[in-house]
Amino acid sequence: MASTPVVFPYKFAGGRLSPIVSAGIRLNGQWQVAELYVDSGAFYTLLHATFAASFGFDYKKGRRILMQVGDGGMIPVYLHELPMQLGVIKFQAPLGFSERLGVGFNLLGRLGVFERFRICFHEKRKVVSFQRMR
């Protein structure tokens, strides 16, 4: 049985309305709010290193990998398994931090997130909904 969906209205990113959600991320024992672009093409959830650094989180203690981005280039990413929250749903997911994330926003990727929810993009209404799958 599925739960009641959490609905997020689109927000502006790059000058246009886009599927951006507010999510909780637990860093150093404290919940912080991150704005994340819902990106079905992204494997990992990726955040700018400045987000982690602004809360005193040493993101470089994570597992360093090289990740290919849209232009074919490789960027260093530091992966951590961290608590996240969407609506009232809390869960663990791998999150990556990079100093070289080449877009002006953080990304909500598939791993650890998409298998927990039925996600619906409603372009006409400019909303994205997350319904927990049991």
KEKE-3310 file (N, C-alpha, C; in steps of 0.2 Angstrom, whole numbers, plus 5000, padded with zeros to 4 digits):
npx = (5004:5003:5008:5002:5006:5020:5020:5029:5030:5036:5052:5062:5076:5091:5084:5072:5056:5058:5059:5062:5066:5064:5075:5079:5095:5107:5120:5135:5127:5116:5101:5100:5094:5092:5091:5087:5088:5078:5084:5083:5092:5104:5115:5120:5115:5121:5130:5136:5152:5153:5141:5142:5154:5150:5143:5152:5155:5166:5168:5178:5182:5175:5173:5183:5179:5179:5169:5159:5153:5140:5146:5156:5167:5177:5174:5180:5172:5166:5160:5147:5137:5123:5110:5094:5079:5063:5049:5040:5047:5061:5077:5092:5105:5117:5127:5135:5149:5156:5169:5169:5156:5147:5136:5123:5116:5111:5110:5097:5099:5096:5101:5097:5086:5076:5071:5063:5052:5037:5039:5032:5032:5023:5021:5012:5005:5016:5023:5031:5029:5032:5029:5029:5034:5029)
npy = (4994:5011:5027:5043:5055:5067:5083:5094:5110:5117:5126:5140:5138:5141:5151:5146:5137:5122:5105:5105:5101:5103:5095:5086:5085:5076:5082:5081:5078:5087:5092:5099:5109:5106:5112:5103:5098:5087:5074:5062:5057:5057:5047:5047:5057:5073:5086:5103:5106:5117:5118:5108:5112:5124:5120:5115:5102:5089:5085:5079:5067:5057:5043:5044:5046:5046:5054:5054:5067:5077:5083:5074:5075:5071:5072:5075:5067:5065:5053:5049:5040:5045:5051:5056:5066:5067:5075:5068:5056:5047:5042:5032:5037:5037:5051:5063:5074:5088:5099:5103:5102:5106:5113:5126:5121:5109:5091:5079:5062:5045:5033:5025:5033:5034:5021:5020:5027:5032:5042:5057:5068:5082:5091:5100:5106:5110:5103:5091:5075:5064:5048:5036:5020:5004)
npz = (5000:4996:5002:5007:4995:4995:4989:4979:4974:4958:4957:4953:4943:4935:4928:4924:4928:4938:4943:4959:4975:4993:5004:5019:5026:5036:5044:5053:5065:5064:5057:5041:5028:5011:4994:4980:4964:4955:4947:4936:4928:4935:4944:4958:4972:4972:4979:4980:4986:4995:5002:5011:5018:5023:5035:5042:5039:5036:5021:5013:5020:5015:5003:4990:4973:4955:4944:4929:4920:4912:4900:4897:4904:4919:4936:4953:4967:4983:4993:5004:5016:5021:5033:5026:5022:5015:5015:5027:5028:5033:5028:5024:5012:4999:4997:4987:4987:4979:4973:4960:4954:4940:4939:4943:4954:4967:4965:4965:4965:4958:4966:4981:4983:4973:4972:4983:4982:4972:4959:4952:4939:4936:4923:4918:4929:4936:4947:4957:4963:4977:4982:4995:4993:4999)
capx = (5000:5007:5006:5000:5012:5022:5020:5033:5029:5043:5055:5066:5083:5093:5079:5065:5053:5061:5058:5067:5063:5068:5076:5084:5102:5110:5127:5137:5122:5111:5098:5101:5089:5096:5087:5089:5085:5076:5087:5082:5099:5110:5115:5120:5113:5127:5129:5142:5156:5152:5136:5145:5159:5146:5140:5158:5156:5172:5166:5184:5183:5171:5176:5184:5178:5179:5162:5158:5147:5136:5151:5161:5173:5177:5175:5181:5166:5167:5154:5145:5131:5120:5102:5090:5072:5059:5043:5041:5051:5068:5081:5099:5106:5123:5127:5142:5150:5161:5171:5168:5150:5147:5129:5122:5111:5112:5106:5094:5100:5092:5103:5095:5080:5071:5068:5059:5046:5035:5040:5028:5033:5017:5023:5006:5004:5023:5024:5034:5027:5035:5024:5033:5032:5030)
capy = (5000:5017:5032:5050:5058:5073:5087:5100:5115:5118:5132:5143:5136:5143:5155:5142:5133:5116:5101:5106:5099:5104:5089:5087:5081:5076:5083:5083:5077:5092:5092:5105:5109:5107:5112:5098:5097:5080:5072:5055:5055:5057:5041:5049:5064:5077:5093:5107:5106:5123:5116:5104:5116:5130:5118:5112:5095:5087:5080:5075:5061:5052:5039:5048:5043:5051:5053:5057:5072:5077:5085:5068:5076:5068:5077:5071:5067:5062:5049:5047:5037:5050:5052:5061:5066:5070:5075:5065:5050:5048:5036:5033:5037:5039:5058:5065:5082:5090:5106:5104:5101:5112:5117:5130:5118:5102:5086:5073:5057:5039:5028:5027:5038:5033:5014:5021:5032:5033:5049:5059:5074:5084:5097:5105:5109:5112:5100:5084:5071:5058:5043:5031:5013:5000)
capz = (5000:4995:5007:5004:4992:4996:4983:4979:4968:4955:4959:4948:4943:4929:4924:4923:4934:4938:4949:4964:4982:4999:5008:5025:5026:5043:5044:5060:5070:5064:5051:5037:5022:5004:4988:4976:4957:4954:4941:4935:4924:4940:4948:4965:4974:4972:4982:4980:4992:4999:5006:5017:5022:5027:5041:5046:5038:5032:5016:5011:5023:5011:4998:4983:4966:4949:4941:4923:4920:4905:4895:4896:4909:4926:4942:4960:4971:4990:4994:5011:5017:5026:5033:5022:5024:5011:5018:5034:5027:5034:5026:5022:5005:4997:4994:4985:4987:4974:4972:4953:4951:4936:4938:4949:4959:4969:4961:4969:4960:4959:4971:4988:4984:4968:4974:4989:4980:4965:4958:4947:4937:4932:4920:4917:4936:4938:4953:4957:4970:4980:4986:4998:4992:5005)
cpx = (5004:5004:5004:5006:5014:5023:5025:5032:5036:5045:5060:5073:5085:5088:5073:5063:5055:5059:5063:5063:5068:5069:5080:5090:5105:5117:5130:5132:5116:5108:5098:5096:5093:5090:5090:5085:5084:5079:5087:5089:5105:5109:5115:5117:5120:5126:5136:5145:5155:5146:5138:5150:5155:5143:5146:5159:5162:5171:5172:5186:5179:5176:5177:5183:5178:5172:5162:5152:5145:5141:5156:5167:5172:5178:5176:5175:5168:5161:5153:5139:5128:5112:5100:5083:5069:5052:5044:5045:5058:5071:5088:5100:5114:5123:5134:5143:5156:5162:5170:5162:5148:5141:5128:5117:5114:5108:5103:5094:5096:5094:5101:5089:5075:5067:5063:5052:5044:5035:5036:5030:5026:5019:5018:5005:5010:5024:5027:5032:5031:5030:5028:5030:5033:5031)
cpy = (5006:5022:5038:5053:5065:5077:5093:5104:5116:5125:5134:5140:5138:5147:5152:5138:5126:5112:5101:5105:5101:5097:5090:5082:5082:5076:5085:5083:5083:5092:5099:5104:5111:5107:5108:5097:5089:5078:5065:5053:5055:5050:5042:5056:5067:5084:5097:5107:5112:5122:5113:5108:5122:5127:5114:5104:5093:5082:5076:5069:5055:5048:5043:5044:5048:5049:5057:5061:5073:5079:5079:5069:5072:5073:5072:5072:5063:5059:5048:5044:5041:5049:5057:5061:5070:5070:5073:5058:5051:5041:5037:5033:5039:5046:5059:5072:5083:5097:5108:5103:5107:5115:5121:5128:5111:5097:5081:5067:5051:5035:5030:5030:5035:5026:5015:5024:5031:5040:5051:5066:5077:5091:5102:5109:5111:5109:5093:5081:5065:5054:5037:5024:5008:4993)
cpz = (5000:5000:5003:5001:4995:4990:4984:4973:4965:4957:4953:4949:4936:4925:4922:4928:4933:4944:4954:4971:4987:5003:5014:5024:5033:5042:5051:5066:5069:5057:5047:5030:5016:4999:4983:4969:4956:4947:4940:4931:4929:4944:4956:4966:4975:4974:4981:4987:4997:5004:5012:5021:5026:5034:5045:5045:5033:5027:5013:5014:5020:5006:4992:4977:4961:4946:4934:4923:4913:4899:4893:4901:4915:4931:4949:4964:4978:4992:5002:5011:5023:5027:5029:5024:5018:5014:5025:5034:5028:5031:5025:5015:5004:4994:4993:4986:4983:4974:4965:4950:4947:4934:4944:4954:4961:4965:4966:4964:4962:4965:4978:4989:4979:4969:4980:4988:4973:4964:4952:4945:4933:4930:4919:4924:4939:4946:4952:4964:4971:4984:4988:4996:4998:5003)
residu = (MET:ALA:SER:THR:PRO:VAL:VAL:PHE:PRO:TYR:LYS:PHE:ALA:GLY:GLY:ARG:LEU:SER:PRO:ILE:VAL:SER:ALA:GLY:ILE:ARG:LEU:ASN:GLY:GLN:TRP:GLN:VAL:ALA:GLU:LEU:TYR:VAL:ASP:SER:GLY:ALA:PHE:TYR:THR:LEU:LEU:HIS:ALA:THR:PHE:ALA:ALA:SER:PHE:GLY:PHE:ASP:TYR:LYS:LYS:GLY:ARG:ARG:ILE:LEU:MET:GLN:VAL:GLY:ASP:GLY:GLY:MET:ILE:PRO:VAL:TYR:LEU:HIS:GLU:LEU:PRO:MET:GLN:LEU:GLY:VAL:ILE:LYS:PHE:GLN:ALA:PRO:LEU:GLY:PHE:SER:GLU:ARG:LEU:GLY:VAL:GLY:PHE:ASN:LEU:LEU:GLY:ARG:LEU:GLY:VAL:PHE:GLU:ARG:PHE:ARG:ILE:CYS:PHE:HIS:GLU:LYS:ARG:LYS:VAL:VAL:SER:PHE:GLN:ARG:MET:ARG)
# end
